[in-house]
Amino acid sequence: MGEPTISAQILRHVANCVELTGHSAAGLLDRIAVSRDLLEDPEGLIPLAHFLSFFEDAAALLRNPHFGLHAGRLSGSDSLGPLSFLFLSAPTLRTAFASFTRYLSTMQQAARNQFDDEGGWATFSYGVLDQSLTRRRQDAEYSISAMFSLARQFTGGEIELREVRFEHERVGDYARYRDHFGCDVFFEQDCNAFTMEGRFLDLRGRVLSSSLHPILEDHLRRKAGEALAGSYAHRVKALIAAAPLDAPPCVADTADRLGLSVPTLHRRLRAEGTGWRELLQDHRMVAASRLLRESRRSISAIALAVGYSESASFIRSFARHFGQPPHRFRNGGTGAETNGAAGSRTDGAQSG
């Protein structure tokens, strides 16, 4: 693969935040050879390394070590291109997070992007996967702040965070972080993430009509499919799809079919922003949704058909994946959650 890229539209928001302070972003853009025309191009891409450098250089220019936090606070419906609209048009906050994490790869490569919902708590985590890109603090703080801002807009300010974690060490006054997020903030952690109570996930959106959500999701699904063409993830998905639903290939056999060792296959998939378990789970959930729509099989029979040893684990995984349990999905649900699939957890699933 070439160097990872990010949508120029995301840089546009950051550049605009620089200019809101009264400074010009022109010099910073010249430094990374990006024109204003490219920032306005919906299909424009720039190297992720250049984006990260722009962010760090902007903070230095403004003499503001918390620039990333402030840029995130200003995130709105156009700050992340179609991903912002996708998030804000979701029927529930649960679906908003699931959709966002599902399709971030259409606008940014080489990012760890995950949403977990279990045990009464929900966690969104983010991080740049390429370990050679070390200038990333502003991006990490921006990304966590931006997602918090979008969630607050979505709910009309009703959510509260339990804690925030950052991979990097603290810079500047701790109170700035505490006041910004309204909760305890921890540094030098294993990921960049925030956690909140799961009860907030059922809140309905207050910004955009949920009728827009399936339209945007369909657009991003096609874009994601184009990005996967020829990738290792695409090839792994094809091998999984060719096997019986209740007897998926094991990771060792798949790696062998691709002429790779298991560790190498895992590394290749991580570089493409996914993983073996995520791809296998995605396939199972898509198959389960089809069986629920097109067959009269019981939920327990469908659980067995897609490789679960018992139905309770299947029901939990399905609800996390689509934002509603199987029986509600079968009966129509809200409709918006029935398209697509997220890289979700694999509790209770048989793994290779």
N, C-alpha and C positions, 0 to 999 in steps of 0.2 A: 504494500500500500504506500501511497505518497504521504506527505506530511498531513496531519489532521487539519481540517478547516472548520470555519464557523461562518454563519450567515453575516453578511455585511450589515443587515438590518439591525442586528443586535449592537454592533459598533455604532450605528447611527444614534441610538438612544444615549450611549455613553458620551459620544461627541457632543450631543445637544446638552447634556448635563454640564460638560465643561463650559460651554458657551453661556449657560445660565448664570455662571459665576462672574461674567464679564470678561473672561479670557477667550482668546481665539483658539480653536482646535486645529487650525490650518497647519501650523508647524508640526504638531504631533502626527497629523495625517500624512504630511509630506515625509516624515521620518520613516513611516512604514509603507510608503508609496501607494497610498489609497486616495482616490479622488472622491469628491462629493457626489459625482454621478454614480459611482459604484455603491455608495451608501444608500442611494435611492433605488437600486436595482433589486427587485424581489428575489432574483436568482443569483445575485452576486455573492461570491465566497472569498474569504481571505484566510491566510494561514492562522491557525489558532495561536501560534507563537506570537504573531504580530498583534493580535487582539490583546493578549495578556501583557505584552510590552507597552502597548498604548495605555492600558489601564494604570499600570505602575508609573509610567512617565507622567500621566495626567495628575495622579496624586502628588507626585513630586513637584510638578509645576504649580499646583494649587496650594502646596504646603498643607495638605489636608490628609493625614494618615487614615481618615475614615471616609474617604471619597467613595469607596465601594458601597459602604452602608448607605450613604446619602443618595447615590444613584439608584440603588435598589428601592429606596423609599419612594422615589419618583416614578417607579415603574407603573405603567398603565396598559390600556388596551392595545397600544401600538408599539410597545417597547420591545417585545419579543416576536414581532411579526405575527404570522398566523397562530403561533402557539399561545400568545396572549388571548386572542379571540377564542381559541379552543377552550382554554381554561375558564374564561369568564362566561362562556355560553353553556357550560355543562349543567345538567339538571341538579346535581348535588356536589358538595365539596369532595366527596369520595371519588366521584367520577372525574372531577376536574384534575385531581392529582394523578389518578390512574392514566388518564388520557395524556397529560403532559409528559409523564415519564415514558409513556409508550412511544412518543413521537419526537422527543428531544433530538434524537439522532438525525432527524431530517434537517436540523439547523446547526447542530454541533456534533462533530465527531470526537472520538476518544474521550468520552465523559462517562463516569459512573453516575447513574441516575436511577434512584430506587425509591419506591413508596411501599411501606409496610404498615399493615393494619391488623394488629392482633393483641389479645389480652387487655382490651380496653384502651390501648394507646395507639397512636398513629405517628409514624416517623417518615419524614422526607429527607433523603440524603443526596449529596452531590459531590463530585470531585473530578478533577482532570486526571485521566489515566496515564498519560504520557509522563513518566517520572523525570524525563530530561527537561521538562518545562518547569523550571523552579520559581519563576516570577509569577506567582499565582494568588497571592494573598488578597489583592483587591477583587479579583474575579470570584474567589470563594465567598468573601463577605457580600459582594454584590448579588451573587446567585441566591444565597440564603435569604438575604434581605428582600430581594425581588419576589421570591416565592411567598414570603410572609406578607408582603404588600399586596400581591394578587389575591391571596386568601382572605385578607381583611376586606379588600374591595368586594370580593365575591359575596361575603357574608354581611356586609354592612358594618364591619368592625366588631363582630360578635366573638371572634375566636381569641383565645389566649394561649400562649405557648407555655409549656412546662419547663423546657430547657433548650439551650442552643449549644452546639459543639462545633469547634473548628479544629482543623488539623494543625494550623500554624500557632505560633506563640502569640501572646497578647502584645499589641502595640498601642501605646497611648493609654488614656485613662479608662479603667474598667467601667466606671460609671457611664461612659458613653455607650458602651455595649448594653449594659443593664437597662438603661433608660430607653434605648432604641427598641429592644425586644420585649421589655417588661418581664424578664425572667432571669434566672441564673444562666450565665454563659461560661462555658468551659473551653480551655485551649489545650493545644498539643494532644488532641484526641485522635482516634483512629479514622475519623471521617468528618466531613462538614455536614451538619444535620440539625434539624429541629424536631422536637417532639411535642405533641399536644394530646389532649384527651380525645378518645375516639368518638365521643358523643357529638363533637362538632361536625363530623363527616356527613351527617344526614341533613345539614343545613342546605337550604335551597339557594340558588343564585339570585342576585338582586341587580345585575348589571345588564346582561344581554339575554335575549330570548333563547331558550334551550332548543328551539327548532333549528337554530344555526349549527348546533353541535354535530349532528350526524353528517352535515354537508362538509364542514371543515375536516372532520375525521376521515371522510372518504377521500378528500383531496390529499391529506397527509399520508394516508395509507398507500395511495398510489405512488407518492413521492418516496416513501420508505421502501416500497417494493423495487423501484428503479435503483435505489441506492444499494440494495442487496444483490442485484444481478451480478453474478460472477464472483461474489464474495464467498468466503468459507462458510459464513452463516447461511447463505442461500443454499450451498451444497449440502450442508448438514441437514437443513430443513427438508430437502428433497429426499435424503436417505431415511429420515424419520418418517416422512409421509409414505414412503414405499413399503414400510413394515406394517404388520397387523397392529391395530390399535392397542390390543391388550398384550402385545409382545413387542414393544419397541426395541430397536437395536441398542446394545450397550455401548458406552462411550469408547471402549477399547476396539470393538469391531468397526465402529464408525471411523475412528482415527486410522485404522488399518486400511479401510477402503479408500481413504484419502491420501494414503502414503505418508502418514505422519505418526509420530509417537503421541501418546495421550497428553503429556505435558505441553507439547508443541501445539496440539489442537486447542487446548485450553487457552494458551497464550494468543493464538491467532483470533479466537473468538472474543477474548477480552479486548484485543486491539480494535475490534469492530463494534465494541460497545455492548456485547451480549455474552452469553455463556451457554454451556451444554444444558444445564438444568432449565434455564429460561426458555430455550428453544423447544425442549421437550415438553415443558409445561404449557407453552403457548400452543403447541400442536394439540395437546390433550384438551385444552379448554375450547379451542375452535371446533374440534370434533364433538365435544360434549354439547356445545351450543347447537350444532347442526342436528344431532340426535334428538335434543329436546324439542327443536322446532319441527323436525320431519318424521319423527317416529312416535309410537305410543308406548315405548319401553318405560318401565318404572325408573325412578331416579337411582335406585340401588343397582338396577341392571346396567344403566348407563355408566355408573361409577366403575363397575367391574369391566365394562367394555373399553374404557379409556385407561385402564391400568391401575385403578385404586383397589385396595384390598377390602375396604369397607366404606360405606356411604358417608359417614360423618366427616371424614377427612376430605372427601370429595366436595361435600356441601360447603365446608369452610373455605376451601381453595377457590371454588367457583364464585362464592360471594365476594371474596377479596378481589378476584380477577375482574368481574363484571359489575360489581357494586350492588348486586342483588342475588338472593339465593336461587337455586335452579327452578323451584316451583313457580316463583314469581316471573322469572324469565320465560318459562313455558307459557304462562298465562298472559304474556304481553308486556309486563313490567312497565317501565317508563319509555321503552323504545330506544332511547339514545345510547344506553349501555350495551345494546345487543350487537354492536359492530366492533370489529377489531379484537385485539388481544394484547395483553400486557405481559411483560416478563415478570411473572409473579412467583411467589414462594411455592415450594413443592411439598408442603406438609402432607404426610400420609401417602404420597405417591411412590410407586416403585421406581427406583433409579437404576441406571445402567452402571 
